[in-house]
Amino acid sequence: MNMKRYRFLFALPLALLVGCGEADELKATTTETEEVVVAEEPEEAPEAETQTEEAEVQETELGTNHIHLKNKALDITEAMGSVQFQVDKVQTSRLKVAEAYRDSFDGKEEVTVVVFNVIAENTVEDTVSFYPDQSTLVTNTGEQIDANLWFSDDVGGDFLGNVKKEGNVFFFAEALPEELAELRLIVGGPSDENYDNLAEESYEYKIDVTK
């Protein structure tokens, strides 16, 4: 089977977990007041997007995905030489893998999915190599996990001039989502065509994923 087609087949069902163009709106709720009340009580401020959302279940071709935490307001930004890097979303969930796809998960019936939405932009015309889709994740439960290239979007590689890429980077963990508290995301810095570093060799970000 063609490898690009193979990757597309498996990536498609999970690509919707943390969509770049996701625009979920909070539904406003109102409370009726009794007739004797003269002035309306002030509305409660809407919860910030950094808060966790209600439990959500997604049925996909890969299986049943139970969302644990979704934070669409991460504020991680970094200037790595000519590369502007951002991590703006994170989601954790537990995927009950459909039997037909368990071989893709080393036979596991369930896995924890950690997804980051990243944005990388090369601000100069020179070619720059940068691979956020080959990042490493270290969990508070003692796991060290490499990003899964099969499922991650194409957000790394050679940036041929002023190029911007955005997409999801996937990690699959053993620990349950509720066991995860602090994650360390380690991203290698960019290099030029001669493989010389354009910034720090690597960058580390600590991310709270507790409810």
C-alpha positions in Angstrom: 0.0 0.0 0.0 1.2 3.5 -0.8 2.7 4.9 2.4 1.1 8.4 2.0 -2.3 6.7 1.5 -1.6 4.5 4.5 -0.9 7.5 6.7 -3.9 9.4 5.5 -6.2 6.4 6.2 -5.2 6.3 9.9 -4.7 10.0 10.5 -8.1 11.1 9.2 -10.3 9.9 12.0 -8.1 11.5 14.7 -7.5 14.8 12.8 -10.6 16.2 14.3 -9.5 15.9 17.9 -7.9 19.4 18.1 -8.9 21.0 14.8 -7.1 24.2 13.8 -10.3 25.8 12.7 -12.4 24.6 15.7 -14.8 27.3 16.7 -16.9 25.8 19.5 -19.0 28.5 21.1 -20.1 28.5 24.7 -23.9 28.4 25.0 -25.1 31.3 27.1 -27.5 30.3 30.0 -29.9 32.7 31.6 -31.8 32.5 34.9 -35.4 33.7 35.2 -36.0 36.2 38.0 -39.1 36.6 40.0 -41.4 39.6 39.2 -40.6 41.3 42.5 -36.9 41.7 41.4 -36.3 45.2 40.1 -32.8 44.9 38.8 -31.4 42.0 37.0 -28.6 40.2 38.7 -25.2 40.5 36.9 -24.5 37.6 34.6 -21.8 35.3 35.6 -18.6 35.7 33.7 -18.1 32.9 31.1 -15.5 30.4 32.0 -12.1 30.9 30.4 -11.2 28.6 27.6 -8.4 27.3 29.8 -11.0 25.5 31.9 -11.9 21.9 31.1 -15.0 21.2 29.1 -17.9 18.8 29.8 -17.2 15.2 29.1 -17.3 14.4 25.4 -17.3 11.2 23.5 -16.3 10.9 19.9 -17.1 7.9 17.7 -14.4 7.5 15.0 -13.2 4.8 12.6 -10.4 4.1 15.1 -12.7 3.6 18.0 -14.4 5.4 20.8 -12.6 8.4 22.1 -13.4 9.8 25.6 -12.2 13.4 25.9 -10.7 14.1 29.4 -9.4 17.6 29.0 -9.3 20.2 26.3 -7.5 23.5 26.7 -7.7 25.8 23.7 -6.0 28.8 25.4 -2.4 27.7 25.8 -0.1 30.7 25.5 3.3 29.1 24.6 5.2 31.2 22.1 8.9 31.2 21.3 11.2 33.0 18.9 13.7 30.3 17.7 16.0 32.4 15.5 14.0 33.1 12.4 11.2 30.6 13.4 8.2 31.8 15.3 6.8 28.8 17.3 3.6 28.5 19.1 1.6 25.8 21.0 -1.9 27.0 21.5 -4.0 23.9 22.2 -3.8 20.6 24.1 -6.2 17.8 24.5 -6.0 14.5 26.5 -8.4 11.6 26.0 -8.7 7.8 26.3 -9.2 5.9 23.0 -10.9 2.5 23.1 -9.3 1.1 19.9 -11.5 -0.6 17.4 -10.4 -4.2 16.9 -9.6 -3.6 13.2 -7.0 -1.0 14.2 -5.3 -2.6 17.2 -2.3 -3.7 15.2 -1.5 0.0 14.7 -1.3 0.3 18.5 0.8 -2.7 19.2 -2.3 -4.8 20.0 -3.5 -2.4 22.8 -7.2 -2.2 23.4 -7.0 1.3 24.9 -4.4 4.1 24.7 -4.3 7.6 26.1 -4.0 10.3 23.4 -2.2 13.6 24.0 -2.5 16.1 21.2 -0.9 19.5 20.8 -1.8 22.0 18.1 1.3 23.8 17.0 2.1 26.7 14.7 5.5 27.2 13.1 6.5 30.1 10.8 9.8 30.8 9.1 10.1 34.6 8.8 13.0 34.7 6.4 13.6 33.6 2.8 16.4 31.2 3.7 15.6 27.5 4.0 15.2 26.3 7.6 14.8 22.8 8.9 12.5 22.4 11.9 10.7 19.3 13.2 8.1 20.0 15.9 6.4 16.8 14.7 9.4 14.9 16.1 9.1 16.3 19.6 9.4 14.3 22.8 6.9 14.2 25.6 7.8 13.3 29.2 5.0 12.7 31.7 4.7 12.9 35.5 4.0 9.2 35.4 7.5 8.4 34.1 6.9 7.9 30.4 9.1 9.3 27.7 7.2 9.3 24.4 8.2 10.3 20.8 5.6 12.0 18.7 3.8 9.7 16.4 4.6 10.7 12.8 1.8 8.5 11.3 -0.9 10.4 13.0 0.6 13.8 13.3 0.1 16.5 10.7 2.9 17.6 8.4 4.1 20.5 10.5 7.8 19.8 10.3 10.6 19.4 7.7 12.2 22.0 5.4 10.6 25.5 5.5 11.5 26.8 2.0 11.5 30.5 2.7 8.7 32.3 4.4 6.5 29.4 5.1 3.9 28.8 7.9 2.7 25.4 9.0 0.0 24.5 11.5 -1.4 21.2 12.7 -1.7 18.5 15.4 1.2 16.6 17.0 0.1 13.2 18.5 1.5 11.2 21.4 0.1 7.9 22.8 0.7 7.2 26.5 0.1 4.2 28.8 -1.1 6.2 31.8 -4.8 7.1 32.1 -5.6 10.8 31.3 -6.6 11.5 34.9 -3.1 10.3 36.0 -1.4 13.0 33.9 -0.7 16.2 35.7 2.4 17.9 34.3 3.8 17.2 30.8 7.2 18.3 29.5 7.2 18.9 25.8 10.7 19.0 24.3 11.1 20.4 20.9 14.4 20.5 18.9 15.5 23.9 17.6 15.8 24.9 13.9 18.9 24.5 11.8 20.0 25.9 8.4 20.9 24.1 5.2 24.4 23.3 6.6 22.8 21.7 9.7 24.1 24.5 11.9 21.8 25.5 14.8 20.0 28.7 14.4 18.9 28.9 18.0 19.0 26.7 21.1 19.5 23.0 20.5 16.2 22.2 22.2 13.4 23.8 24.1 11.3 22.5 27.0 7.8 23.5 28.0 5.9 22.5 31.1 2.2 22.1 30.5 -0.4 21.5 33.2 -3.1 19.0 32.1 -5.0 18.6 35.4 -8.7 19.3 35.7 
